[in-house]
């Protein structure tokens, strides 16, 4: 299946992807959505879309992202869920306008450092991977409003997370978190916190029950 409408290109399965890559209007696309194809890396033809604002490439067995990702200087949304990614190139950190990044349902074990260089990021989804920890560098994301990290292997969270002044929603359900960092001045903007109550210490539960954002 392939659709080209108002500079929005949608491709499903191999035949749709072939049509997309050969579309003479590809260079003027502002949104591209690709799903259900078997590719290990981004087709080179995509990098001609210099005006791209949204790229959604899902359920496609993708194993790597080319450094050419830096060509998408206008990109605001990048969705790479349900692939086979384990790493990301440093060039991802150059996407200075990126606001939404979805890496859910991949094979990551470590949070790529390139993510923490994207200072414009407001929404990050890293659910359903194999992360065992969040690095302190995640707190460099000063504009991050939503962090979704369901179903990983976290046992603790970095202290600096509590001091991220833009964070309004944190979801760490499906992990083994026993305590929530709570230094003075914690969670100034947080409105929604999702965590498995059964894993938490009594002290942590008592503290959280006083907070209106506890769900």
Number of C-alpha atoms within 10 A of each C-alpha: 12 17 15 16 9 10 16 16 23 20 23 19 16 17 12 19 24 14 17 25 17 10 13 9 14 24 17 15 21 19 21 21 19 22 20 18 19 14 16 15 14 16 13 11 13 20 18 16 19 18 18 25 19 21 20 17 22 21 19 21 20 22 17 17 19 16 12 14 20 19 19 24 16 18 23 19 20 17 18 24 24 21 23 18 23 18 18 19 17 16 17 24 19 18 23 18 17 24 20 19 21 18 22 24 21 23 18 22 16 15 21 18 17 16 23 20 20 23 19 18 24 19 19 20 19 22 24 21 22 19 19 17 16 17 16 13 15 19 19 16 19 18 18 24 20 20 18 19 25 21 20 21 19 20 14 16 18 15 15 17 22 21 19 22 18 17 24 18 19 19 20 21 19 17 20 19 20 19 18 20 16 16 11 8 9 16 22 13 16 21 15 16 18 17 21 15 17 11 14 17 13 13 10 15 17 11 12 18 11 9 14 11 16 16 14
